[in-house]
Amino acid sequence: MADLGTKHECTSCGTKFYDLGKAEPTCPKCGLNQLAEEQQEPAAEEPAKKAPAKKSPAKAKEEGSDDSETAAKPGK
C-alpha cells in the first residue's frame, strides 16, 4: 500500500484527509492549514482556564493585621 502520510480531520469543515507527507497539512476542501489552526486553539482557550486572582500580599497583610491586633492585645 502506498504511503499516504498522516490522517487528519479538518478543524473547520470536518473533512477527513491524508497529508501525503507534506510538512503543512492543508484541507483539500476548504484550504485551511491544520498546523496554523492547532497553534491558535490553545491560546484562545488559555484565558478561560486561568485560576481566580489571588489577593496581593499587601491586601492579605492588611486584612490579617486586623485579626492579629485584636488577638495580640493582652487583657481581653
C-alpha positions in Angstrom: 0.0 0.0 0.0 1.3 3.5 -0.8 2.3 5.8 2.0 -0.4 8.5 2.3 1.1 10.2 5.3 -0.8 11.1 8.4 -4.6 11.1 8.5 -6.2 14.4 9.6 -9.7 15.8 10.2 -10.2 19.4 9.3 -10.9 21.6 12.3 -13.1 23.9 10.2 -15.2 21.7 7.9 -14.7 18.2 9.3 -13.3 16.6 6.1 -11.0 13.7 6.7 -7.9 13.6 4.6 -4.3 12.4 4.4 -1.4 14.9 4.3 0.5 13.0 1.7 3.7 13.5 3.7 3.6 17.3 3.3 5.1 19.5 6.1 1.9 21.6 6.4 -1.3 19.6 6.1 -3.9 21.7 4.3 -7.5 20.6 3.9 -8.3 19.8 0.2 -11.9 21.0 0.6 -11.7 24.4 2.4 -7.9 25.1 2.2 -7.3 25.6 6.0 -3.8 24.9 7.2 -4.2 22.5 10.1 -0.9 23.3 11.8 -1.8 27.0 12.0 -5.2 26.2 13.4 -3.8 23.8 16.1 -1.3 26.5 17.3 -4.1 29.1 17.6 -6.6 27.0 19.6 -4.7 26.6 22.9 -4.1 30.4 23.1 -7.8 31.0 22.7 -8.7 28.6 25.5 -6.0 29.8 27.8 -7.8 32.8 29.4 -10.8 30.6 30.3 -8.5 28.2 32.2 -6.9 30.8 34.4 -7.3 30.4 38.1 -9.1 33.1 40.1 -6.9 36.0 41.0 -5.3 35.8 44.4 -5.2 38.7 46.8 -2.0 40.7 46.8 0.4 40.2 49.8 -0.3 43.8 50.8 -4.0 43.3 51.0 -3.6 40.0 52.8 -1.5 41.7 55.4 -4.0 44.5 55.8 -6.8 42.0 56.3 -4.7 39.8 58.5 -3.4 42.7 60.7 -6.9 43.4 62.0 -7.3 40.0 63.4 -3.8 39.8 64.7 -4.1 43.1 66.5 -7.1 42.1 68.5 -5.6 38.7 69.3 -2.3 40.2 70.3 -3.8 42.7 72.8 -3.4 41.4 76.4 -6.2 41.7 78.9 -9.1 41.0 76.7 
